[in-house]
Structures are given as structure tokens and as C-alpha cells.
Amino acid sequence: MKETFYQHFEKIYGTRWGDLFDALKAPEKQVARLNLLSSAGPVVLEDASPSHPSLHHSYWIPLQAFYQPERTQEDLLNVYIMDPASVIVARALEVQEGDRVLDMCAAPGGKTLILIEGLKHVGEIFANDLSPERRERLKKVIQQYVPRTIRDRVWVTGKDGVQFGLKEPDSFDRILLDAPCSGERHVLENKKAMEEWSPRRGEHLATRQYSLLSAALLAVKPRGRIVYSTCSINPDENDGVIHKLLKKKKDQVKLIPQETHSVGEKTQYGVAFMPDRCGFGPLYYSVIEKN
């Protein structure tokens, strides 16, 4: 099955695929992102912000180094370790003070913390995840990083994301849809996942992703913003989903162009961070405004 996986993506990426395949198997480049909801100060690591403006308050962790978050005086953890592309994606939502925010597929919670920081002193966020196991991990992250006074404005829910479009139309200022995806890096690390992989998997997931994105479009307010993202390298799950949305919803949707700052790659409808070029990812995102 691994040979089929290799051949499938070789058809998509051509001569680039060998380098990308090797990069997907290599250790992930991560950052320690400062918890801005606490009194945490700078850590003794290399500042990541020169690479991309959205990586402010983030620090490179040396590859394969063990880095342990520490407790602040408020008994919160001082840093959250995550893929730098995830920081960029969450900040692209541009949450403002007082917003009503939906994180539609929120676990494990690293992006959720960034969205909470954007709310400042007013506003609320619904951190949703359908999986009970992932939801428990999400709750733990919120308890470890978010002060009690702010937790009162954070609601952890367990709905199918499609329900937000049906039951809460025009309700949210900002929606992050970090959609369930193929996650090819995980597939390469997991023997069972590789055995179960097939080209049809991406097709099925793209259908689900489009349903969730359509629901997000219904649930966001006019002039509201959606960030759609995946950690897939499959174009069907990335630009393909956005293409379908633009084709079917037409005048309801406006794309907001994003700067790559040399670490990302422009795609037809968004930006991709690929490990063979920038050392982290993969992660794709597109920013949408509802007309």
C-alpha cells in the first residue's frame, strides 16, 4: 500500500515528490509559543518572528530537543509547543476584542488559545470538537493555559460542525475551520494508517470538508471572516474545497489574499506551508469573507 501512496503523490508533485516525501518523514520543526494569557516572559530560545510577522512571541525549539513548559506565578503553563504554521493560520483569523468566535474542530487546542488571546477582555468563543476523547484533551489545555476569569467566556461543545450552520445562521464574527483531513505526515508515521490508506480517502474527506465549510459560511455573520485549513498535501482537500465553494456560492464569498513572507507558497486560493521548502507543516489555509 505504501507504494500506491508514493505513486499517487508522485503523480501530483512530479520531481518534487522525492524531497517532499523525505521531509514528511523527518522530525517536525516546532515553536514554543508564549502564553499571552499569563505573566510568562521571553524564553531562552531563538526568536521565530523574523521568519514571519505572525510568529511574534514564538521561539524555535532545536530539532529533536526536549523542551518542557514551565508554570507561571498564576499556575498556568508558560508556552504551548506547536507547528509554526498553525500559529500563522490562527492569527490569520484576526479575532478582535468583543467578537463571537467559533473554532469548529478545535482539539487539541493550540489554535484555540491564540483565538482566546484575540478576544482580550470582551467576547466569547465556542471551542467545538465532535470526538469525546479529543474534547477531553481540549478541556485540559484550556485549564492549563487560560485564567479562570477568562474561562467563563470559553464554551467547549461537542456538536457535529454542520449543526452550527443549520441552527445558528449569521451568528459568529469569526470562524476557524481546521478541518479533519488525510494528514499524510501521520499516515507515514502510523503503520495501521498506511495499510488503510487509499486514494478514495481524500475524495471522501473533501466531501465532508465542503459540508463543514458550507456550514461555516451559513453560521458566520455578513462581513465575517472564515479561515479554512488542513494539514493535508492533497490538493482536493485544499484548493479543491475552496474551488467548489466559490463555484456553488459565487457572490456570497470573497477571498482575502494572504502574504507568504517567503515561508509559504501561494496556491490558487490560499497559502501552503510545505516541509521540503520551509521546514515545517504541511499546512494549507485560505481566508474567506462572507459578502
Helices and strands as residue ranges (DSSP letters): H 2-13, G 14-16, H 17-25, E 30-34, E 46-47, G 53-55, E 58-61, E 79-82, H 84-92, E 100-103, H 110-119, E 124-128, H 132-145, H 148-151, E 154-157, H 162-167, E 172-178, H 184-189, H 191-196, H 199-219, E 220-230, G 235-237, H 239-249, G 250-252, E 253-255, E 265-266, E 271-273, H 275-278, E 283-290
